[in-house]
Amino acid sequence: MAYQINKDVCISCGQCEAICPQSAVAFKDGGYEIDPAKCVDCGTCAENCPVEAISQQN
């Protein structure tokens, strides 16, 4: 399961994009999104999000 970003919580700081080892995070349509095709579920983005806006999809 890929991770997803809750845009209502995200503060667009860009830490997730900068730290993602797979370059799966990008700024699109006014907010950050995680490409599930690139995400390898490592959790690095979620661990480093300062506002806990990232979680695994169910």
PQR file with spaces between the fields and no chain letter, atoms N, CA, C, O and H, PARSE charges and radii, in Angstrom:
ATOM       1  N    MET     1       0.836   -1.187    0.000 -0.4000 1.5000
ATOM       2  CA   MET     1       0.000    0.000    0.000 -0.0000 2.0000
ATOM       3  C    MET     1       0.877    1.246    0.000  0.5500 1.7000
ATOM       4  O    MET     1       1.841    1.342    0.760 -0.5500 1.4000
ATOM       5  N    ALA     2       0.545    2.157   -0.827 -0.4000 1.5000
ATOM       6  CA   ALA     2       1.290    3.416   -0.894 -0.0000 2.0000
ATOM       7  C    ALA     2       0.832    4.360    0.216  0.5500 1.7000
ATOM       8  O    ALA     2      -0.231    4.193    0.813 -0.5500 1.4000
ATOM       9  H    ALA     2      -0.237    2.079   -1.445  0.4000 1.0000
ATOM      10  N    TYR     3       1.656    5.328    0.459 -0.4000 1.5000
ATOM      11  CA   TYR     3       1.300    6.373    1.420 -0.0000 2.0000
ATOM      12  C    TYR     3       0.517    7.466    0.694  0.5500 1.7000
ATOM      13  O    TYR     3       0.596    7.594   -0.528 -0.5500 1.4000
ATOM      14  H    TYR     3       2.520    5.463   -0.025  0.4000 1.0000
ATOM      15  N    GLN     4      -0.231    8.242    1.453 -0.4000 1.5000
ATOM      16  CA   GLN     4      -0.968    9.362    0.886 -0.0000 2.0000
ATOM      17  C    GLN     4      -0.834   10.574    1.796  0.5500 1.7000
ATOM      18  O    GLN     4      -0.588   10.443    2.995 -0.5500 1.4000
ATOM      19  H    GLN     4      -0.296    8.137    2.445  0.4000 1.0000
ATOM      20  N    ILE     5      -0.997   11.751    1.211 -0.4000 1.5000
ATOM      21  CA   ILE     5      -0.877   12.997    1.949 -0.0000 2.0000
ATOM      22  C    ILE     5      -2.253   13.608    2.127  0.5500 1.7000
ATOM      23  O    ILE     5      -2.990   13.790    1.158 -0.5500 1.4000
ATOM      24  H    ILE     5      -1.196   11.858    0.237  0.4000 1.0000
ATOM      25  N    ASN     6      -2.595   13.920    3.353 -0.4000 1.5000
ATOM      26  CA   ASN     6      -3.855   14.603    3.648 -0.0000 2.0000
ATOM      27  C    ASN     6      -3.641   16.089    3.389  0.5500 1.7000
ATOM      28  O    ASN     6      -2.980   16.773    4.171 -0.5500 1.4000
ATOM      29  H    ASN     6      -1.996   13.772    4.141  0.4000 1.0000
ATOM      30  N    LYS     7      -4.196   16.582    2.297 -0.4000 1.5000
ATOM      31  CA   LYS     7      -3.978   17.972    1.892 -0.0000 2.0000
ATOM      32  C    LYS     7      -4.603   18.969    2.864  0.5500 1.7000
ATOM      33  O    LYS     7      -4.209   20.135    2.889 -0.5500 1.4000
ATOM      34  H    LYS     7      -4.733   16.027    1.662  0.4000 1.0000
ATOM      35  N    ASP     8      -5.561   18.529    3.657 -0.4000 1.5000
ATOM      36  CA   ASP     8      -6.173   19.414    4.651 -0.0000 2.0000
ATOM      37  C    ASP     8      -5.232   19.670    5.828  0.5500 1.7000
ATOM      38  O    ASP     8      -5.367   20.675    6.526 -0.5500 1.4000
ATOM      39  H    ASP     8      -5.881   17.582    3.637  0.4000 1.0000
ATOM      40  N    VAL     9      -4.291   18.770    6.045 -0.4000 1.5000
ATOM      41  CA   VAL     9      -3.349   18.881    7.155 -0.0000 2.0000
ATOM      42  C    VAL     9      -1.981   19.386    6.680  0.5500 1.7000
ATOM      43  O    VAL     9      -1.280   20.077    7.420 -0.5500 1.4000
ATOM      44  H    VAL     9      -4.181   17.954    5.478  0.4000 1.0000
ATOM      45  N    CYS    10      -1.614   19.046    5.471 -0.4000 1.5000
ATOM      46  CA   CYS    10      -0.307   19.387    4.908 -0.0000 2.0000
ATOM      47  C    CYS    10      -0.075   20.901    4.895  0.5500 1.7000
ATOM      48  O    CYS    10      -0.959   21.677    4.532 -0.5500 1.4000
ATOM      49  H    CYS    10      -2.183   18.485    4.870  0.4000 1.0000
ATOM      50  N    ILE    11       1.136   21.301    5.299 -0.4000 1.5000
ATOM      51  CA   ILE    11       1.495   22.724    5.307 -0.0000 2.0000
ATOM      52  C    ILE    11       2.426   23.071    4.137  0.5500 1.7000
ATOM      53  O    ILE    11       2.979   24.170    4.090 -0.5500 1.4000
ATOM      54  H    ILE    11       1.855   20.671    5.593  0.4000 1.0000
ATOM      55  N    SER    12       2.595   22.150    3.210 -0.4000 1.5000
ATOM      56  CA   SER    12       3.410   22.340    2.002 -0.0000 2.0000
ATOM      57  C    SER    12       4.845   22.777    2.308  0.5500 1.7000
ATOM      58  O    SER    12       5.388   23.664    1.649 -0.5500 1.4000
ATOM      59  H    SER    12       2.146   21.257    3.249  0.4000 1.0000
ATOM      60  N    CYS    13       5.442   22.152    3.305 -0.4000 1.5000
ATOM      61  CA   CYS    13       6.814   22.505    3.685 -0.0000 2.0000
ATOM      62  C    CYS    13       7.843   21.900    2.725  0.5500 1.7000
ATOM      63  O    CYS    13       8.955   22.414    2.605 -0.5500 1.4000
ATOM      64  H    CYS    13       5.001   21.432    3.840  0.4000 1.0000
ATOM      65  N    GLY    14       7.474   20.809    2.038 -0.4000 1.5000
ATOM      66  CA   GLY    14       8.359   20.183    1.073 -0.0000 2.0000
ATOM      67  C    GLY    14       9.333   19.168    1.631  0.5500 1.7000
ATOM      68  O    GLY    14      10.143   18.622    0.882 -0.5500 1.4000
ATOM      69  H    GLY    14       6.570   20.392    2.136  0.4000 1.0000
ATOM      70  N    GLN    15       9.277   18.901    2.928 -0.4000 1.5000
ATOM      71  CA   GLN    15      10.214   17.935    3.518 -0.0000 2.0000
ATOM      72  C    GLN    15      10.029   16.540    2.927  0.5500 1.7000
ATOM      73  O    GLN    15      11.005   15.819    2.719 -0.5500 1.4000
ATOM      74  H    GLN    15       8.619   19.345    3.537  0.4000 1.0000
ATOM      75  N    CYS    16       8.796   16.161    2.661 -0.4000 1.5000
ATOM      76  CA   CYS    16       8.531   14.824    2.124 -0.0000 2.0000
ATOM      77  C    CYS    16       9.153   14.659    0.734  0.5500 1.7000
ATOM      78  O    CYS    16       9.728   13.617    0.421 -0.5500 1.4000
ATOM      79  H    CYS    16       8.003   16.747    2.831  0.4000 1.0000
ATOM      80  N    GLU    17       9.031   15.684   -0.078 -0.4000 1.5000
ATOM      81  CA   GLU    17       9.614   15.631   -1.428 -0.0000 2.0000
ATOM      82  C    GLU    17      11.137   15.555   -1.346  0.5500 1.7000
ATOM      83  O    GLU    17      11.767   14.791   -2.077 -0.5500 1.4000
ATOM      84  H    GLU    17       8.563   16.530    0.176  0.4000 1.0000
ATOM      85  N    ALA    18      11.716   16.342   -0.462 -0.4000 1.5000
ATOM      86  CA   ALA    18      13.174   16.392   -0.339 -0.0000 2.0000
ATOM      87  C    ALA    18      13.771   15.093    0.186  0.5500 1.7000
ATOM      88  O    ALA    18      14.894   14.739   -0.173 -0.5500 1.4000
ATOM      89  H    ALA    18      11.204   16.963    0.132  0.4000 1.0000
ATOM      90  N    ILE    19      13.035   14.381    1.029 -0.4000 1.5000
ATOM      91  CA   ILE    19      13.600   13.209    1.700 -0.0000 2.0000
ATOM      92  C    ILE    19      13.234   11.872    1.034  0.5500 1.7000
ATOM      93  O    ILE    19      13.847   10.851    1.344 -0.5500 1.4000
ATOM      94  H    ILE    19      12.122   14.669    1.321  0.4000 1.0000
ATOM      95  N    CYS    20      12.270   11.860    0.147 -0.4000 1.5000
ATOM      96  CA   CYS    20      11.816   10.606   -0.470 -0.0000 2.0000
ATOM      97  C    CYS    20      12.928    9.980   -1.316  0.5500 1.7000
ATOM      98  O    CYS    20      13.403   10.604   -2.266 -0.5500 1.4000
ATOM      99  H    CYS    20      11.771   12.689   -0.105  0.4000 1.0000
ATOM     100  N    PRO    21      13.350    8.750   -0.983 -0.5600 1.5000
ATOM     101  CA   PRO    21      14.438    8.108   -1.726  0.2800 2.0000
ATOM     102  C    PRO    21      14.018    7.638   -3.122  0.5500 1.7000
ATOM     103  O    PRO    21      14.874    7.307   -3.943 -0.5500 1.4000
ATOM     104  N    GLN    22      12.726    7.605   -3.397 -0.4000 1.5000
ATOM     105  CA   GLN    22      12.226    7.133   -4.683 -0.0000 2.0000
ATOM     106  C    GLN    22      11.715    8.270   -5.581  0.5500 1.7000
ATOM     107  O    GLN    22      11.238    8.022   -6.689 -0.5500 1.4000
ATOM     108  H    GLN    22      12.030    7.873   -2.731  0.4000 1.0000
ATOM     109  N    SER    23      11.815    9.496   -5.106 -0.4000 1.5000
ATOM     110  CA   SER    23      11.270   10.662   -5.837 -0.0000 2.0000
ATOM     111  C    SER    23       9.799   10.449   -6.180  0.5500 1.7000
ATOM     112  O    SER    23       9.344   10.776   -7.276 -0.5500 1.4000
ATOM     113  H    SER    23      12.203    9.698   -4.206  0.4000 1.0000
ATOM     114  N    ALA    24       9.065    9.891   -5.211 -0.4000 1.5000
ATOM     115  CA   ALA    24       7.648    9.598   -5.409 -0.0000 2.0000
ATOM     116  C    ALA    24       6.741   10.759   -5.036  0.5500 1.7000
ATOM     117  O    ALA    24       5.539   10.703   -5.292 -0.5500 1.4000
ATOM     118  H    ALA    24       9.434    9.626   -4.321  0.4000 1.0000
ATOM     119  N    VAL    25       7.290   11.812   -4.434 -0.4000 1.5000
ATOM     120  CA   VAL    25       6.497   12.943   -3.988 -0.0000 2.0000
ATOM     121  C    VAL    25       6.730   14.128   -4.918  0.5500 1.7000
ATOM     122  O    VAL    25       7.866   14.454   -5.262 -0.5500 1.4000
ATOM     123  H    VAL    25       8.267   11.857   -4.225  0.4000 1.0000
ATOM     124  N    ALA    26       5.631   14.765   -5.317 -0.4000 1.5000
ATOM     125  CA   ALA    26       5.734   15.936   -6.191 -0.0000 2.0000
ATOM     126  C    ALA    26       4.629   16.924   -5.862  0.5500 1.7000
ATOM     127  O    ALA    26       3.570   16.551   -5.357 -0.5500 1.4000
ATOM     128  H    ALA    26       4.709   14.500   -5.038  0.4000 1.0000
ATOM     129  N    PHE    27       4.892   18.191   -6.155 -0.4000 1.5000
ATOM     130  CA   PHE    27       3.902   19.244   -5.951 -0.0000 2.0000
ATOM     131  C    PHE    27       3.044   19.322   -7.202  0.5500 1.7000
ATOM     132  O    PHE    27       3.542   19.615   -8.289 -0.5500 1.4000
ATOM     133  H    PHE    27       5.752   18.494   -6.565  0.4000 1.0000
ATOM     134  N    LYS    28       1.734   19.054   -7.042 -0.4000 1.5000
ATOM     135  CA   LYS    28       0.796   19.058   -8.167 -0.0000 2.0000
ATOM     136  C    LYS    28      -0.518   19.668   -7.725  0.5500 1.7000
ATOM     137  O    LYS    28      -0.958   19.464   -6.593 -0.5500 1.4000
ATOM     138  H    LYS    28       1.329   18.816   -6.159  0.4000 1.0000
ATOM     139  N    ASP    29      -1.132   20.403   -8.605 -0.4000 1.5000
ATOM     140  CA   ASP    29      -2.474   20.939   -8.361 -0.0000 2.0000
ATOM     141  C    ASP    29      -2.604   21.620   -7.000  0.5500 1.7000
ATOM     142  O    ASP    29      -3.604   21.435   -6.307 -0.5500 1.4000
ATOM     143  H    ASP    29      -0.775   20.568   -9.525  0.4000 1.0000
ATOM     144  N    GLY    30      -1.613   22.394   -6.621 -0.4000 1.5000
ATOM     145  CA   GLY    30      -1.681   23.169   -5.395 -0.0000 2.0000
ATOM     146  C    GLY    30      -1.336   22.433   -4.118  0.5500 1.7000
ATOM     147  O    GLY    30      -1.559   22.961   -3.029 -0.5500 1.4000
ATOM     148  H    GLY    30      -0.801   22.545   -7.184  0.4000 1.0000
ATOM     149  N    GLY    31      -0.792   21.217   -4.221 -0.4000 1.5000
ATOM     150  CA   GLY    31      -0.415   20.476   -3.025 -0.0000 2.0000
ATOM     151  C    GLY    31       0.500   19.313   -3.367  0.5500 1.7000
ATOM     152  O    GLY    31       0.701   18.988   -4.537 -0.5500 1.4000
ATOM     153  H    GLY    31      -0.611   20.788   -5.106  0.4000 1.0000
ATOM     154  N    TYR    32       1.045   18.700   -2.347 -0.4000 1.5000
ATOM     155  CA   TYR    32       1.940   17.565   -2.555 -0.0000 2.0000
ATOM     156  C    TYR    32       1.136   16.281   -2.711  0.5500 1.7000
ATOM     157  O    TYR    32       0.112   16.081   -2.058 -0.5500 1.4000
ATOM     158  H    TYR    32       0.881   18.965   -1.397  0.4000 1.0000
ATOM     159  N    GLU    33       1.632   15.412   -3.601 -0.4000 1.5000
ATOM     160  CA   GLU    33       1.007   14.113   -3.843 -0.0000 2.0000
ATOM     161  C    GLU    33       2.088   13.051   -3.921  0.5500 1.7000
ATOM     162  O    GLU    33       3.226   13.327   -4.302 -0.5500 1.4000
ATOM     163  H    GLU    33       2.464   15.574   -4.131  0.4000 1.0000
ATOM     164  N    ILE    34       1.719   11.840   -3.555 -0.4000 1.5000
ATOM     165  CA   ILE    34       2.633   10.709   -3.644 -0.0000 2.0000
ATOM     166  C    ILE    34       2.179    9.814   -4.787  0.5500 1.7000
ATOM     167  O    ILE    34       1.020    9.403   -4.839 -0.5500 1.4000
ATOM     168  H    ILE    34       0.795   11.616   -3.246  0.4000 1.0000
ATOM     169  N    ASP    35       3.084    9.518   -5.692 -0.4000 1.5000
ATOM     170  CA   ASP    35       2.790    8.650   -6.829 -0.0000 2.0000
ATOM     171  C    ASP    35       2.851    7.201   -6.343  0.5500 1.7000
ATOM     172  O    ASP    35       3.929    6.710   -6.010 -0.5500 1.4000
ATOM     173  H    ASP    35       4.025    9.852   -5.650  0.4000 1.0000
ATOM     174  N    PRO    36       1.715    6.516   -6.300 -0.5600 1.5000
ATOM     175  CA   PRO    36       1.716    5.135   -5.785  0.2800 2.0000
ATOM     176  C    PRO    36       2.548    4.175   -6.626  0.5500 1.7000
ATOM     177  O    PRO    36       2.981    3.137   -6.125 -0.5500 1.4000
ATOM     178  N    ALA    37       2.778    4.500   -7.885 -0.4000 1.5000
ATOM     179  CA   ALA    37       3.593    3.640   -8.745 -0.0000 2.0000
ATOM     180  C    ALA    37       5.076    3.721   -8.370  0.5500 1.7000
ATOM     181  O    ALA    37       5.831    2.783   -8.626 -0.5500 1.4000
ATOM     182  H    ALA    37       2.426    5.344   -8.292  0.4000 1.0000
ATOM     183  N    LYS    38       5.490    4.828   -7.771 -0.4000 1.5000
ATOM     184  CA   LYS    38       6.891    5.003   -7.369 -0.0000 2.0000
ATOM     185  C    LYS    38       7.118    4.698   -5.891  0.5500 1.7000
ATOM     186  O    LYS    38       8.233    4.358   -5.495 -0.5500 1.4000
ATOM     187  H    LYS    38       4.877    5.589   -7.564  0.4000 1.0000
ATOM     188  N    CYS    39       6.083    4.815   -5.081 -0.4000 1.5000
ATOM     189  CA   CYS    39       6.192    4.620   -3.636 -0.0000 2.0000
ATOM     190  C    CYS    39       6.501    3.161   -3.310  0.5500 1.7000
ATOM     191  O    CYS    39       5.837    2.255   -3.812 -0.5500 1.4000
ATOM     192  H    CYS    39       5.177    5.091   -5.403  0.4000 1.0000
ATOM     193  N    VAL    40       7.508    2.938   -2.472 -0.4000 1.5000
ATOM     194  CA   VAL    40       7.882    1.577   -2.072 -0.0000 2.0000
ATOM     195  C    VAL    40       7.530    1.306   -0.606  0.5500 1.7000
ATOM     196  O    VAL    40       8.024    0.347   -0.013 -0.5500 1.4000
ATOM     197  H    VAL    40       8.048    3.674   -2.065  0.4000 1.0000
ATOM     198  N    ASP    41       6.684    2.146   -0.032 -0.4000 1.5000
ATOM     199  CA   ASP    41       6.187    1.965    1.337 -0.0000 2.0000
ATOM     200  C    ASP    41       7.280    1.956    2.400  0.5500 1.7000
ATOM     201  O    ASP    41       7.187    1.221    3.383 -0.5500 1.4000
ATOM     202  H    ASP    41       6.284    2.926   -0.514  0.4000 1.0000
ATOM     203  N    CYS    42       8.294    2.756    2.207 -0.4000 1.5000
ATOM     204  CA   CYS    42       9.378    2.781    3.195 -0.0000 2.0000
ATOM     205  C    CYS    42       9.003    3.587    4.437  0.5500 1.7000
ATOM     206  O    CYS    42       9.558    3.364    5.512 -0.5500 1.4000
ATOM     207  H    CYS    42       8.369    3.353    1.409  0.4000 1.0000
ATOM     208  N    GLY    43       8.054    4.532    4.291 -0.4000 1.5000
ATOM     209  CA   GLY    43       7.599    5.313    5.433 -0.0000 2.0000
ATOM     210  C    GLY    43       8.468    6.508    5.785  0.5500 1.7000
ATOM     211  O    GLY    43       8.189    7.205    6.761 -0.5500 1.4000
ATOM     212  H    GLY    43       7.603    4.713    3.417  0.4000 1.0000
ATOM     213  N    THR    44       9.506    6.756    5.017 -0.4000 1.5000
ATOM     214  CA   THR    44      10.403    7.874    5.300 -0.0000 2.0000
ATOM     215  C    THR    44       9.653    9.203    5.310  0.5500 1.7000
ATOM     216  O    THR    44       9.889   10.046    6.176 -0.5500 1.4000
ATOM     217  H    THR    44       9.732    6.190    4.224  0.4000 1.0000
ATOM     218  N    CYS    45       8.767    9.385    4.368 -0.4000 1.5000
ATOM     219  CA   CYS    45       8.009   10.644    4.288 -0.0000 2.0000
ATOM     220  C    CYS    45       7.145   10.841    5.533  0.5500 1.7000
ATOM     221  O    CYS    45       7.127   11.923    6.118 -0.5500 1.4000
ATOM     222  H    CYS    45       8.575    8.701    3.665  0.4000 1.0000
ATOM     223  N    ALA    46       6.436    9.797    5.930 -0.4000 1.5000
ATOM     224  CA   ALA    46       5.549    9.892    7.096 -0.0000 2.0000
ATOM     225  C    ALA    46       6.337   10.147    8.382  0.5500 1.7000
ATOM     226  O    ALA    46       5.909   10.924    9.236 -0.5500 1.4000
ATOM     227  H    ALA    46       6.451    8.917    5.454  0.4000 1.0000
ATOM     228  N    GLU    47       7.485    9.493    8.512 -0.4000 1.5000
ATOM     229  CA   GLU    47       8.320    9.661    9.707 -0.0000 2.0000
ATOM     230  C    GLU    47       8.869   11.075    9.839  0.5500 1.7000
ATOM     231  O    GLU    47       9.140   11.536   10.948 -0.5500 1.4000
ATOM     232  H    GLU    47       7.833    8.862    7.818  0.4000 1.0000
ATOM     233  N    ASN    48       9.033   11.762    8.722 -0.4000 1.5000
ATOM     234  CA   ASN    48       9.646   13.091    8.732 -0.0000 2.0000
ATOM     235  C    ASN    48       8.658   14.233    8.544  0.5500 1.7000
ATOM     236  O    ASN    48       9.064   15.395    8.514 -0.5500 1.4000
ATOM     237  H    ASN    48       8.813   11.388    7.821  0.4000 1.0000
ATOM     238  N    CYS    49       7.382   13.933    8.419 -0.4000 1.5000
ATOM     239  CA   CYS    49       6.376   14.983    8.249 -0.0000 2.0000
ATOM     240  C    CYS    49       6.143   15.684    9.593  0.5500 1.7000
ATOM     241  O    CYS    49       5.761   15.034   10.566 -0.5500 1.4000
ATOM     242  H    CYS    49       7.051   12.989    8.444  0.4000 1.0000
ATOM     243  N    PRO    50       6.367   16.993    9.657 -0.5600 1.5000
ATOM     244  CA   PRO    50       6.247   17.696   10.939  0.2800 2.0000
ATOM     245  C    PRO    50       4.817   17.846   11.454  0.5500 1.7000
ATOM     246  O    PRO    50       4.613   18.154   12.629 -0.5500 1.4000
ATOM     247  N    VAL    51       3.822   17.630   10.582 -0.4000 1.5000
ATOM     248  CA   VAL    51       2.429   17.788   11.011 -0.0000 2.0000
ATOM     249  C    VAL    51       1.629   16.484   10.885  0.5500 1.7000
ATOM     250  O    VAL    51       0.402   16.490   10.993 -0.5500 1.4000
ATOM     251  H    VAL    51       3.988   17.379    9.628  0.4000 1.0000
ATOM     252  N    GLU    52       2.326   15.377   10.660 -0.4000 1.5000
ATOM     253  CA   GLU    52       1.703   14.046   10.551 -0.0000 2.0000
ATOM     254  C    GLU    52       0.577   14.016    9.519  0.5500 1.7000
ATOM     255  O    GLU    52      -0.506   13.493    9.782 -0.5500 1.4000
ATOM     256  H    GLU    52       3.323   15.372   10.573  0.4000 1.0000
ATOM     257  N    ALA    53       0.848   14.588    8.337 -0.4000 1.5000
ATOM     258  CA   ALA    53      -0.147   14.635    7.266 -0.0000 2.0000
ATOM     259  C    ALA    53      -0.077   13.439    6.329  0.5500 1.7000
ATOM     260  O    ALA    53      -0.866   13.340    5.389 -0.5500 1.4000
ATOM     261  H    ALA    53       1.727   15.013    8.124  0.4000 1.0000
ATOM     262  N    ILE    54       0.864   12.528    6.577 -0.4000 1.5000
ATOM     263  CA   ILE    54       1.069   11.398    5.675 -0.0000 2.0000
ATOM     264  C    ILE    54       0.759   10.091    6.385  0.5500 1.7000
ATOM     265  O    ILE    54       1.205    9.854    7.508 -0.5500 1.4000
ATOM     266  H    ILE    54       1.505   12.608    7.340  0.4000 1.0000
ATOM     267  N    SER    55      -0.023    9.238    5.703 -0.4000 1.5000
ATOM     268  CA   SER    55      -0.376    7.935    6.273 -0.0000 2.0000
ATOM     269  C    SER    55      -0.492    6.918    5.156  0.5500 1.7000
ATOM     270  O    SER    55      -0.559    7.283    3.982 -0.5500 1.4000
ATOM     271  H    SER    55      -0.386    9.431    4.791  0.4000 1.0000
ATOM     272  N    GLN    56      -0.515    5.639    5.517 -0.4000 1.5000
ATOM     273  CA   GLN    56      -0.690    4.579    4.537 -0.0000 2.0000
ATOM     274  C    GLN    56      -2.138    4.499    4.104  0.5500 1.7000
ATOM     275  O    GLN    56      -3.051    4.683    4.908 -0.5500 1.4000
ATOM     276  H    GLN    56      -0.460    5.343    6.470  0.4000 1.0000
ATOM     277  N    GLN    57      -2.342    4.222    2.818 -0.4000 1.5000
ATOM     278  CA   GLN    57      -3.695    4.001    2.313 -0.0000 2.0000
ATOM     279  C    GLN    57      -4.163    2.631    2.755  0.5500 1.7000
ATOM     280  O    GLN    57      -3.374    1.693    2.869 -0.5500 1.4000
ATOM     281  H    GLN    57      -1.600    4.072    2.165  0.4000 1.0000
ATOM     282  N    ASN    58      -5.442    2.528    2.998 -0.4000 1.5000
ATOM     283  CA   ASN    58      -6.009    1.224    3.373 -0.0000 2.0000
ATOM     284  C    ASN    58      -6.600    0.541    2.180  0.5500 1.7000
ATOM     285  O    ASN    58      -7.123   -0.567    2.299 -0.5500 1.4000
ATOM     286  H    ASN    58      -6.084    3.290    2.905  0.4000 1.0000
